[in-house]
């Protein structure tokens, strides 16, 4: 269970997130929605501790995330993987090495610096790539891939961390509709197969309705909606998005059928 208790963040005189309290059960697929500047990215970055809360607390099970530092904080970031809009891959390195970076917390520092990856680590990384149909790209430079392929590599890198939760910050913002569906299906598959909690910032309400079990709507740094997708009416959505409502309410591709995912094995990566 991920619990945020009255969490706020201020940047100088601006309040980015104001008094957010949430409880997110393990295995959830939660969409955080709202217009640009609503505080969605800051909220996720506080959970991962890329940004420190100004006040309030964040807990995951019996771990007080807001008090972590040093190795304990690095361990938390391994347990709580982050996926970014701009992929954050090392373009000059090959795809397999980029995915193996997700294993850094699992191997001694000297070995990781020299890229002395074990056969087990390589097998895990290749298995993750195979799940997203890009194992054939393992030897290619990351910067030679399309945007959709790069985002799948980033998701594979997150998966090999063996995380308890994945935070995805606008993971499809720069992708076309076909790659948007591929990436969102990949996140849904991870959630259903492995029971990994996914919290995903999304601008498109149609995508959020199609893929998420629960929606959290933010406006001016505050949570103004928290409920099942079917509870969010178009009138509420228009209040939430304001002038951006037309774009947010656009039609999105249908997700991969859930029935086939729920019965899939959820044990090991390979």
C-alpha positions in Angstrom: 0.0 0.0 0.0 1.3 3.4 -1.0 0.1 6.1 1.3 0.5 9.9 0.9 -0.6 11.9 3.9 -1.2 15.6 3.4 1.8 15.9 1.0 2.6 19.4 -0.4 5.4 20.9 -2.4 6.3 24.5 -2.9 8.7 26.1 -5.3 9.6 29.5 -4.0 6.1 31.2 -3.7 4.3 28.7 -6.0 2.5 25.7 -4.6 2.8 22.8 -7.1 1.1 20.2 -4.9 -1.2 21.1 -2.0 -2.3 18.8 0.8 -2.6 15.6 -1.2 -3.7 12.5 0.8 -4.1 9.2 -1.1 -4.0 5.4 -0.4 -3.1 3.2 -3.4 -3.4 -0.5 -2.8 -0.8 -2.9 -4.2 -1.6 -4.1 -7.8 -3.6 -1.0 -8.8 -3.4 0.7 -12.2 -4.1 4.3 -11.3 -4.3 7.2 -13.8 -3.5 10.7 -12.6 -5.3 13.2 -14.9 -5.6 16.9 -15.3 -4.5 19.8 -17.4 -0.9 20.9 -17.9 0.6 22.4 -14.7 -1.9 20.6 -12.4 0.9 19.1 -10.3 0.8 15.6 -11.8 4.6 15.3 -12.5 5.6 16.8 -9.2 3.3 14.3 -7.4 5.0 11.3 -9.0 8.5 12.8 -8.6 7.8 13.2 -4.8 6.9 9.5 -4.5 10.2 8.5 -6.2 12.0 11.3 -4.1 13.3 13.0 -7.2 11.6 16.0 -5.6 11.4 16.2 -1.8 8.0 17.1 -0.2 7.9 20.5 1.5 5.5 18.9 4.1 3.6 15.7 4.7 4.7 12.1 4.5 4.8 9.2 2.0 4.8 5.6 3.1 5.1 2.3 1.2 4.2 -0.6 3.5 6.3 -0.1 6.6 8.8 2.2 4.8 8.7 6.0 5.5 9.8 7.1 2.0 10.2 10.8 3.1 12.9 9.9 5.6 15.1 7.8 3.3 18.6 8.8 2.3 21.8 7.2 1.0 21.6 3.5 0.1 18.1 3.2 1.5 16.9 5.9 -0.9 18.7 4.2 -3.8 17.0 0.9 -2.8 13.6 2.6 -2.8 14.2 4.0 -6.3 14.9 0.5 -7.5 11.7 -0.7 -5.9 9.8 2.3 -7.3 10.8 2.5 -11.0 10.3 5.7 -13.0 9.4 6.0 -16.7 9.7 9.4 -18.3 8.2 11.1 -21.3 11.6 11.6 -22.9 12.7 7.9 -22.4 16.0 8.8 -20.6 18.1 6.2 -22.5 21.8 6.5 -23.2 21.6 7.0 -27.0 25.2 5.9 -27.8 24.8 2.6 -25.9 23.0 -0.5 -27.3 19.5 -1.5 -26.3 20.6 -4.4 -24.2 23.0 -2.3 -22.1 20.3 0.3 -21.5 18.0 -2.4 -20.2 20.8 -3.8 -18.0 21.1 -0.5 -16.3 17.9 -1.4 -14.5 20.0 -4.2 -12.8 22.5 -1.7 -11.2 21.0 -2.1 -7.8 21.4 -5.9 -8.0 25.1 -6.0 -8.8 28.3 -4.8 -7.1 29.3 -1.3 -8.2 32.7 -2.3 -9.7 31.0 -4.9 -11.9 28.4 -2.5 -13.1 31.0 0.2 -13.9 32.9 -2.3 -16.0 29.7 -3.6 -17.6 30.6 -7.1 -16.4 27.0 -8.4 -16.5 26.3 -11.9 -15.5 24.6 -14.4 -17.8 21.6 -14.3 -15.5 21.3 -10.5 -15.8 21.6 -10.7 -19.6 19.0 -13.4 -19.7 16.6 -11.3 -17.6 17.2 -8.3 -19.8 16.6 -10.2 -23.0 13.5 -11.8 -21.6 12.1 -8.4 -20.8 12.9 -7.2 -24.4 11.2 -10.3 -25.8 8.0 -9.5 -23.9 7.8 -6.2 -25.8 8.7 -7.7 -29.2 12.0 -5.8 -29.4 14.6 -8.5 -28.5 15.9 -8.3 -32.1 16.9 -4.8 -31.5 19.2 -5.7 -28.5 22.5 -4.9 -30.4 21.3 -1.6 -31.9 22.2 1.9 -30.5 19.3 3.3 -28.5 19.2 6.5 -30.5 18.6 4.6 -33.8 15.2 3.5 -32.5 11.8 5.1 -33.1 10.1 6.9 -30.2 7.8 4.0 -29.5 10.6 1.5 -29.5 12.7 3.6 -27.1 9.8 3.9 -24.7 9.4 0.1 -24.8 13.1 -0.2 -24.0 12.6 2.2 -21.0 9.7 0.0 -19.8 11.8 -3.1 -20.1 14.6 -1.3 -18.1 12.0 -0.6 -15.4 10.8 -4.2 -15.4 14.2 -5.7 -14.8 14.5 -3.6 -11.6 11.9 -6.1 -10.2 10.0 -3.2 -8.8 7.0 -3.1 -6.5 5.6 -0.1 -8.3 6.1 1.8 -11.6 5.6 5.5 -11.9 5.0 6.6 -15.5 5.1 10.4 -16.2 3.3 11.1 -19.4 4.9 8.1 -21.1 3.0 8.5 -24.4 3.0 12.3 -24.7 5.4 12.3 -27.7 4.0 9.2 -29.5 1.7 8.6 -32.4 -1.6 6.6 -31.8 -0.2 3.2 -32.8 2.8 3.5 -30.5 0.6 5.0 -27.8 -1.4 1.8 -27.8 1.7 -0.4 -27.8 3.2 1.4 -24.8 -0.1 1.5 -22.8 -0.7 -2.2 -23.5 2.8 -2.9 -22.2 2.1 -1.1 -19.0 -1.2 -2.9 -18.6 0.5 -6.3 -19.2 3.1 -5.6 -16.5 0.3 -4.6 -14.1 -1.8 -7.7 -14.8 1.0 -10.3 -15.2 3.1 -9.3 -12.3 0.7 -7.5 -10.0 3.0 -4.4 -10.1 1.4 -1.2 -9.0 1.3 1.3 -11.9 0.6 5.0 -11.4 0.5 6.8 -14.7 0.2 10.5 -15.5 -2.0 11.0 -18.6 -3.4 14.0 -20.4 -5.9 12.0 -22.4 -9.1 11.2 -20.5 -10.1 8.5 -23.1 -6.8 6.7 -22.5 -7.2 6.9 -18.7 -10.7 5.5 -18.9 -9.6 2.7 -21.2 -6.7 1.5 -19.2 -7.0 2.5 -15.5 -8.9 1.0 -12.6 -9.0 4.3 -10.8 -8.6 7.9 -11.8 -7.2 10.8 -9.7 -8.0 14.2 -11.1 -5.8 17.1 -10.1 -6.3 20.8 -10.5 -4.0 23.6 -9.2 -2.1 21.0 -7.1 -5.1 19.5 -5.4 -7.0 16.3 -5.8 -10.5 17.2 -7.0 -11.6 13.8 -8.2 -10.9 10.3 -7.0 -12.9 7.4 -8.2 -13.7 4.7 -10.9 -13.4 5.8 -14.5 -17.1 5.5 -15.1 -17.8 8.0 -12.3 -16.0 10.8 -14.2 -18.7 12.4 -16.3 -18.0 14.7 -19.3 -19.3 17.6 -17.3 -16.8 16.9 -14.5 -14.0 16.4 -17.0 -14.7 19.7 -18.6 -14.5 21.4 -15.2 -11.2 19.5 -14.6 -9.6 20.3 -18.0 -11.1 23.8 -18.7 -9.9 25.0 -22.1 -8.0 21.8 -22.7 -11.1 19.7 -22.5 -11.5 19.2 -26.3 -8.0 17.7 -26.6 -8.3 15.6 -23.4 -11.6 14.1 -24.5 -10.3 12.9 -27.9 -10.8 9.3 -29.0 -8.0 6.9 -27.9 -7.1 3.4 -29.1 -8.7 0.5 -27.3 -6.6 -1.4 -24.8 -5.5 -5.0 -25.2 -8.3 -7.2 -23.9 -8.1 -7.7 -20.2 -9.5 -11.2 -20.0 -6.4 -12.6 -21.7 -4.1 -10.8 -19.3 -5.7 -11.6 -16.0 -5.2 -15.3 -16.3 -1.5 -15.0 -17.3 1.3 -16.2 -15.0 2.6 -13.6 -12.5 5.7 -15.1 -11.1 9.2 -14.6 -12.5 10.6 -12.3 -15.2 12.0 -15.3 -17.1 
